[in-house]
């Protein structure tokens, strides 16, 4: 059994610094630096420095996209509390929103810096898998991204204030965040191996990431009980993941046909 020590790591002049923010910052750095190293080693050493140059903008756009997506699927809540849209230090970011915003912005930066868009999404999404594995621990400190009640040895204690009403009398739950963190790390390891073999076919690694992560998300969402929005009984994350899988498969086929 384990439980979060709380959301706040420390305070500076009565200004709280949240674990979520610290972990998110470290996860982003890890993902970007991984993308930089891969591009430098397998593609273009000279242009790899551009990644460090435009990454702050990609990060900012990605965070804005992640927050907007999260707020949109929680629209009823944020319409009545509009100021809380800016409280990102306490959590509330969607990886799907970050991926969508990040890919769109990468396309324009690829044009501006005259770099291959497909090569960029390969290295960035490989780095994203590692960043997600690290970043999921932010959910742990926020006591979120948990599953159904359980009594397994690795059960997660959830405070009453974070439990859904229908599970208010249960104390221990599946640590869904941990399951996804482990699976994301395995995706990263697999992608590294795949990338080394198929780096000469840009875009394929990105497709594999989108497919594998979407499958992981569909599986993990099956046990989660704190999904932000359900449509006809299905979590929105699962619906979006199904759409991404179809898109990634089609994209993979198109890339392979062009390369063949």
C-alpha positions in Angstrom: 0.0 0.0 0.0 1.2 3.5 -0.7 -0.3 7.0 -0.7 0.5 10.5 -1.8 2.4 12.7 0.7 0.3 15.6 -0.5 0.1 18.0 -3.5 2.5 20.7 -2.2 6.2 20.1 -2.2 7.2 23.3 -0.5 6.4 27.0 -0.3 8.4 30.1 -1.3 7.2 33.2 0.5 3.8 31.5 1.1 3.6 30.6 -2.6 3.0 26.8 -2.9 5.1 24.8 -5.3 3.3 21.7 -6.4 4.9 18.2 -7.0 2.8 18.1 -10.2 4.6 21.1 -11.6 8.0 19.9 -10.6 7.4 16.5 -12.2 5.9 18.0 -15.3 8.9 20.2 -15.8 11.3 17.3 -15.4 9.2 15.1 -17.7 9.2 17.8 -20.4 13.0 18.3 -20.1 13.5 14.6 -20.4 11.3 14.3 -23.5 12.8 17.2 -25.3 16.4 16.2 -24.6 15.7 12.7 -25.8 14.3 14.1 -29.0 17.4 16.3 -29.4 19.8 13.3 -28.9 17.9 11.1 -31.3 17.8 13.8 -34.0 21.5 14.6 -33.5 22.6 10.9 -33.7 20.4 9.6 -36.5 19.5 12.5 -38.7 21.3 15.9 -38.8 23.8 16.9 -36.1 24.0 20.4 -37.4 20.2 21.0 -37.3 19.6 19.2 -34.0 20.4 22.5 -32.1 17.2 23.9 -33.7 15.2 21.6 -31.5 16.6 23.3 -28.4 15.8 26.6 -29.9 12.2 26.1 -30.8 11.3 23.6 -28.0 10.2 26.3 -25.5 7.5 27.4 -28.0 6.5 23.8 -28.6 6.3 23.2 -24.9 4.2 26.3 -24.3 1.8 25.5 -27.2 1.6 21.9 -26.0 0.7 22.9 -22.4 -1.9 25.4 -23.7 -3.4 22.6 -26.0 -3.4 20.1 -23.1 -5.2 22.6 -20.8 -7.7 23.7 -23.4 -8.6 20.1 -24.3 -9.0 19.2 -20.6 -11.2 22.3 -20.0 -13.3 21.5 -23.0 -14.1 18.0 -21.8 -14.9 19.5 -18.4 -16.8 22.4 -19.9 -19.7 22.5 -17.4 -17.3 22.8 -14.5 -15.1 25.5 -16.0 -18.0 27.6 -17.3 -19.0 28.2 -13.7 -15.4 28.6 -12.5 -13.5 30.4 -15.4 -10.6 31.5 -13.3 -9.7 27.9 -12.5 -8.7 27.4 -16.1 -5.4 29.0 -15.2 -4.7 26.7 -12.2 -2.6 24.3 -14.0 -0.1 23.9 -11.1 -2.8 21.7 -9.5 -3.1 19.4 -12.5 -5.7 19.1 -15.3 -3.7 18.5 -18.5 -4.7 16.1 -21.2 -2.0 14.2 -23.1 -4.3 14.0 -26.2 -4.6 17.8 -26.3 -0.8 18.1 -25.9 -0.1 15.7 -28.7 -2.5 17.4 -31.1 -1.3 20.9 -30.4 2.3 19.7 -30.4 2.1 18.0 -33.8 0.4 21.0 -35.4 3.1 23.4 -34.1 5.9 21.0 -35.1 4.6 21.1 -38.7 5.0 24.9 -38.8 8.4 24.8 -37.1 9.5 22.2 -39.5 8.6 24.5 -42.4 10.3 27.5 -40.7 13.6 25.7 -40.0 13.5 23.6 -43.2 13.6 20.3 -41.3 11.7 17.1 -42.1 8.4 17.1 -40.3 8.3 13.3 -40.3 11.7 13.1 -38.7 10.7 15.6 -36.1 7.6 13.8 -35.1 9.5 10.5 -34.9 12.0 11.9 -32.3 9.5 14.0 -30.4 7.0 11.2 -30.0 9.7 8.8 -28.9 10.7 11.4 -26.3 7.0 11.9 -25.4 6.7 8.2 -24.4 9.5 8.7 -21.9 8.1 12.0 -20.7 4.7 10.4 -20.2 6.2 7.7 -18.1 7.8 10.3 -15.8 4.9 12.7 -15.9 2.3 10.2 -14.7 3.8 10.4 -11.3 2.4 13.9 -11.0 -1.0 12.2 -10.9 0.2 10.2 -7.9 0.9 13.3 -5.8 -2.5 14.8 -6.9 -4.3 11.6 -5.9 -5.8 11.2 -9.4 -5.8 8.8 -12.3 -6.8 5.8 -10.1 -8.8 2.8 -10.9 -11.5 0.6 -9.2 -11.2 -0.4 -5.5 -8.7 -3.1 -4.7 -7.0 -4.9 -1.9 -3.8 -5.8 -3.8 -0.5 -5.2 -2.1 0.2 -2.3 -4.4 -3.1 -0.6 -3.6 -3.3 3.2 -3.6 -4.9 5.1 -0.8 -7.1 7.9 -2.0 -8.3 10.7 0.4 -12.0 11.1 0.8 -11.9 14.5 -0.9 -10.7 12.9 -4.2 -13.0 9.9 -4.3 -16.0 9.7 -6.6 -19.3 9.8 -4.6 -20.2 6.3 -5.5 -16.9 5.0 -4.1 -16.8 7.3 -1.0 -16.6 4.3 1.4 -13.7 2.7 -0.3 -10.1 3.6 0.8 -7.8 1.7 -1.6 -7.8 1.7 -5.4 -5.9 0.5 -8.4 -2.9 2.9 -9.1 -3.9 3.3 -12.8 -1.3 6.1 -13.1 1.4 3.5 -12.2 0.1 1.0 -14.8 0.3 3.6 -17.5 3.7 4.8 -16.3 5.2 1.3 -16.6 3.5 0.7 -20.0 4.7 4.1 -21.3 8.2 3.2 -20.4 8.0 -0.1 -22.2 6.7 1.7 -25.2 9.7 4.0 -25.0 12.1 1.0 -24.9 10.4 -0.6 -27.8 10.4 2.6 -29.8 14.1 3.1 -29.3 14.8 -0.3 -30.8 12.3 0.3 -33.6 13.7 3.7 -34.3 17.2 2.4 -34.7 16.1 -0.1 -37.3 13.6 2.2 -39.2 15.0 5.7 -38.8 15.5 5.8 -42.6 11.8 5.5 -43.0 10.7 8.7 -41.2 7.2 8.8 -39.8 6.9 5.1 -39.1 8.1 5.4 -35.5 5.6 8.2 -34.8 2.8 5.9 -36.1 3.9 3.0 -33.9 3.9 5.4 -30.9 0.4 6.6 -31.7 -0.9 3.1 -32.1 0.8 1.6 -29.0 0.0 4.5 -26.7 -3.7 4.5 -27.8 -3.9 0.8 -27.1 -2.4 1.4 -23.6 -4.8 4.3 -22.9 -7.8 2.1 -24.0 -6.7 -0.7 -21.6 -5.9 1.6 -18.6 -9.2 3.6 -19.1 -11.0 0.3 -18.6 -10.1 0.3 -14.9 -10.1 4.0 -14.3 -13.2 5.5 -12.5 -12.2 9.2 -12.6 -12.5 9.8 -16.3 -13.4 13.4 -17.0 -16.1 12.7 -19.6 -18.1 9.7 -20.8 -20.1 9.5 -24.0 -22.7 6.7 -24.1 -20.7 4.9 -21.3 -17.4 5.2 -23.0 -14.6 7.5 -21.7 -13.8 10.3 -24.1 -10.1 9.2 -23.9 -11.0 5.8 -25.3 -13.0 7.3 -28.1 -10.2 9.6 -29.1 -7.7 6.7 -28.8 -9.7 4.6 -31.3 -9.7 7.5 -33.7 -6.0 8.0 -33.3 -5.3 4.3 -34.0 -7.3 4.4 -37.3 -5.5 7.6 -38.3 -2.0 6.2 -37.4 -2.6 3.0 -39.3 -3.7 4.9 -42.4 -0.7 7.2 -42.0 1.6 4.2 -41.6 0.3 2.6 -44.8 0.7 5.8 -46.8 4.3 6.3 -45.6 5.3 2.7 -46.4 3.7 2.9 -49.9 5.7 6.1 -50.6 8.9 4.6 -49.4 8.3 1.4 -51.4 
